Amino acid sequence: MDARKAQKHFRELLLLVHQGTEVVIEQDNLPVARLVPISSPAEEYRIVGLHEGEIRLSDR
């Protein structure tokens, strides 16, 4: 979908995304953005401690 059309119909696009549709926004016939539904927390599985020690923060 063209960026100008997407801006004009943003509310309708959000309804489509809410229903599970993925929308690609184009500018000059090149894809520049994608609207996708956020998965619900029930669909995501996280394992506690899976990456323990792999993330480090600076002291600064």
Residue pairs with C-beta under 8 A, 6 or more apart in sequence:
1 13
1 23
1 24
1 25
1 26
2 25
2 26
2 27
3 25
3 26
3 27
3 32
3 33
6 13
6 23
6 25
13 23
13 35
14 35
16 23
17 23
17 35
17 36
17 37
18 37
20 37
21 37
22 34
22 35
22 36
22 37
23 34
23 35
23 36
24 31
24 33
24 34
25 31
25 32
25 33
25 34
25 35
26 32
